[in-house]
């Protein structure tokens, strides 16, 4: 199965449900990631506040950050290749990219 890595912009949590005003896009995206995991996709998320070395140690992410700056985040890799950048993709887009049929 594919390996999907999400490199989030700096935030207090990756779920989007922290604080009094949750980010609906992050809540939907987190649900999409859970769906992918239930279908066998290896999903990992990285936050620069808690795991900065992942951003430096992943060549595709490091290179795009050096070229385009931090505004390019989030970056989503599938099998080490940038699949999405600058926004959180839909479940349908993620499913298509990893070879699943969205339900």
Secondary structure, 3 states (H helix, E strand, C coil): CCEEEEEECCCCCCCCCCCCCCCHHHHHHHHHHHHHHHCCCEEEEEECCCCHHHHHHCHHHHHHHHHHCHHHCCEEEECCEEEEECCCCCHHHHHHHHCCCCC
